[in-house]
Amino acid sequence: MVSLTEWKVPVAAQPRQEDYSYDLDAALGAVVGLHAIIPPNAFTAETLGVERAGNGVLIEGGIVLTIGYLITEASTIWLHLGDGRVIEGHALGYDQETGFGLVQPLGRYDLPFLRLGSSAALQVGERVVIGGAGGRTRSVAARIAAKQEFAGYWEYVLDEAIFTYPAHPNWGGTALISAQGELAGIGSLQVERQRNSKNENLNMIVPIDLFKPIAADLMKFGRANRPQRPWLGLYSTEIEDKVVVVGVAPKGPAARAEIKVGDVVLSVAGQKVSTLAALYRRIWSLGSAGVEVPLTLYREGVTFDVRVNSSDRTKFLKGPSLH
């Protein structure tokens, strides 16, 4: 694991105070480092690792908002503060639908917090900061490159994700800070796009507007108070206008239905699908977790139907323990 103090963003990419109307250092002071330890027998240990490092953002109420995959099934969480202190944290909740995670710091600290802004108000081309733990030297002066749909292979869709450029090298849980000095999103991924015949990296950011309606539920119950979406444990990708299975979660619904890597998903409940977003939305339209999902698959020259008994993804995960 890379130490939180071993690297710096290139000077040319670092934000400068004169380019922003708010107190840049105060805003970046709300970003903390996050280090999570996950049990080796956890459901996500093989895919996400047993040690995960990234960032989190202090928001009003003294809670740290981060990207949920960093803390999923964590047995221990450490928060690295800007003044060098390290305090323990407790995973409060994780929302599978949006990807947000919450951590409760268990020690005393005196740090600023970031107010929640508006992700809807962001405009393509707008100047923003992608804030990482450690201040300006670990943050990126960026711009909004795009706002568009994003679908992930792990059964995940955002109607309008935010993409920023240039990419932050330690993107997980970073703070998207708007021109008003407010938190407008949380960093999730690094993705690649082709522009002017060259490949360039972008950060995919989860919009903060998705957090506001579920914030109280996450803090109180650890999950959003809404029906859980049906989950199949099916990892897929798009290849030449086809949805192809590239992985199956062990002991998940798809594995129990004997779906195989290389299978092509042709339709869901009789409706043809050719994109990840269409596949997931069609599955979710059938009902909540537990609903039976009829799929038509193609494998080695044969087209056949299979019925998958979906599940609630969270039932496969270890819950947080306070100690």
N, C-alpha and C positions, 0 to 999 in steps of 0.2 A: 504494500500500500504506500502511495506517495505521501510524504509528510505534508502537513498543512503549511509548512514554512519553507519548502524546498524550491519553490518555483515562483516566477513572476510573469505577468503579462508583458509583452514587448512594450517599451516606452511609447512608441508611436500609437499604440492601440489603447493606452490608458486614458481615462477621462481627465480633463483639466477643469478646474473650478471656473475659469473665465468663460467657459462654454455653457454654463448653467446658471439659472437665476436663484436656485435654492442652495442651502448649505450642503455641499456634496459630501464632506467628511462626516457630518452628522448623520446623513442618510445612510451612508455606507457603514456607519457604526452599528446599525441595526442588523447587519448580516453576520451570522456566526458560522463557524465550522461545525460539521456534524460527523461523528464517527459511530457506526452501529455494529454490534456483534450479533450474529445470528447463529442459532444452534445448527450443527451439521445435519441433524435429521429434520430440519424444517423443510416444508414443501418447496419453498423458493430458493433453498440453499444452492442447489445445483445450477440453476439458471441465473441467479442474481449474486451469488457468492455469500460467504459467511462473514466477510468484512466489507462494509460499504462506507464510503466517505463522500461527503459533498457539503452542501450549505443549507442554511435555514435562515428565516427572517423573523425577527421579533416584531410582533404586531400588538395592537392594543389589548390589554388584559394580561400581558406578560407571557403570552404563548408564542411558540416558534412554529411558523408555517413553513413546510418544506414539500418536497415531492415524495409521495408515499412509498415508492419502491425502496427508498433508502432505509425506511424504518419497519417495513413489513416483516413480521415475526421476530423483531429484534428482542433479545434478552437483555442487552445492555446498550445504552445510548450515552455518548459523551458529547457535550457542547463545548466548543473551543471559542472563548471570547476574545475580543480584539486586544485586551490588555494582557493576554497570556494565560489567564486563568482557564481552568477546565472544570466544568460542573456536570453532574449526572442529569440525565433527562428521562422522562417516562413517556412512552408512546400513548397518546390520548386516542387517536383514531386515524383511520385511513379510508378514503372514499374511492372505491374501485371505479366508479363512473367518471369522475373528473381526474383522479390521480393525486389529489391533495392529501397531505398527511400533517398531523399536528403533534407537537411534542411539548410537554410541560416541564420546564426547568425545575430541578429539585434543590437548587442552591440559590443563594442571594447574589444579586448582580445589580448594577446601576448603569443601564445602557438605554439609549434612545430606542423608540420603536417607529416603524413606518406606518403611516396612515394608509388605509386602503383607498386606491384611486379608481379610475374607470378604464377598463380595457376597451370598452366599446368606443371611447373617445379617441383612441390612438389612430393615427393616420399613417398610411404607407409613406415612407420617406422621413418620418418624424425622428428626431434625435432623442435617444434614450441611453440609459446606462444599464449594463448587465453587471450587477454587483455581486462580487464574491467575498468570502471571509478574508479579511486582511486589508481592507481599504482600497485605495486607488491602484496600488501596484498589482492587485489581484482582481481588478475589475476591467471591463471593456467599454469603451465609448462606441456605441452601436447605433444603428438605425433600423426602423421597421422595414423589413424586406417584403413581407406579404402577410395577409390575413386570409386564411383559407382552410378548407376542410383537411383534417388529418385522420388517417386510419392506421392503427398499429396492429401488428400480427397477433397480439395477445388479447384480441377481442375488445378493442378500444377505439372509440371514435370521438373526435371533437368537431362540432359543426364549424367552428371558426377558430383554429389555433393561430397563434402569433409566431411569426418567424423573424429572427433578427440576424443582422450581419454587421461586422464579422463575428465569428463564433467565439464564445467563451470556452477555454480549454477544460474547465472543471465545472461543467454546466449544471449538474444535478442540484436542484434547490436554490439556484441563484435568484436574485431579485431583479425583476424588470422594473426599473425606476423611471417614471414618466418625466416629462418636462416640468411638471408641477412638484417634483420631489416626492411622489406618492408611489405606492406599490401597485403595479398594474398587471403583474403576472409572476409565475414561478417557473424557473427553468426545468425542463424535463429531459430533452434529448439533444443530440447533435445529428443533423441530417445533411445530406449532400444534394446539391442541384447543379445543373449545367447552365452556364451563362457565358455568352460570347465564346463558345467552343472550349470553355475551361470549366473544370469542376471546382466548386467552392463550398465551404461548410457553413451551415446556418445553425442557430439554436432554435429549437421548437419550445415555445413557452405556453403554459396553460393559463388562460385568461383569468384574472382575479374576479371578474364578474360572476364566474361559475362558483366561486367560494362563498360569496355573500349569502345566498339562500340556504346553505347547508352549514354555515359556521356554528350556529348555536347547537344544532344537533350533534355535530362532530365533537364539540367541547363537552356536551352533556352525556351523550350515549356512545360515542366512539364510531358512529356511522350515521349516514343520512337517514332520516325517517321517511323512507319511500320503499316501494317494493323492489327487491333485488332482481336484477336482470338475469335471465337464464344464461348459464355458462356451460360451454361444451368442452373446454380444455383442448382447443383446436388452434394450432399455430399455422397461419396461412400467409401466402403472398400472392401477388398478381403477376402472372406470366402470360404475355400475349393475349390479353383480354379474358384470361381464365383465372379462377381462384384455385390455387394448388396447395395442398396440405404439405407443410414442411416440418411439422413436429406435432407430437401428441403428448399432453401432460400425463405422466404416469398415474394410473388408477383413476383418471378423470372420466367423465361421461363418454368422450369420444373413444378413449382407450377401451372402455367396457363394451362399446359398440363395434369394436374391432376395425375402426377406421385406421388407414395406414398412410405413412408418408408417401407422397406421390399421387394420392387420390386427387381427382379434380372434382370440386363441388359444382354441380351444374345448376341445381335449384334447391330452394327451401320451401317446403309446403306447396310445391307446384309452381312457384315463381322463380324464373331464371335469375341468376346472379352472375355478374362478371367482375365485380369489384369487391374489395374488403368491406367498404362502407355499406354497400348494398346487402352483402351477406349478413353482417352483424345486425343491421337495422331490421332486416326481415326476421331474423331469429328473435330479436327483442320484441317485435310486434306480436308474437304469438302468445305472450303472457309473461308472468314472472318466473323466477327460478323454480324449477321442478316440472315445468311444462314439457311435454314430449315434442321433439323437433324432428319432423320428417325431412330427410335429405335425399337427393338423387345424386349419386356419385358415378364417376367414370374411372375404371381401373383396368389397365392392360387390355383394352379393346372391349371391355364389358361395361354396360351401363346398368346400375342396380339401385334399389332403394334401401334405405336403412332408417330406423327410427331411434333417435337418441334421447334418453331421459336426462334432461339438463339438470344442473345443480346450482346451488349458491356457492360461488367461488370461495367466500370467506370460511365456509365449513372445512376447507382443506388447510387453512392457515392456523398457526399457533397464535393464540391471543396474547396481548401484552400482559406482563406480570409486574406488579409493583413490589419492590423489595428494598 
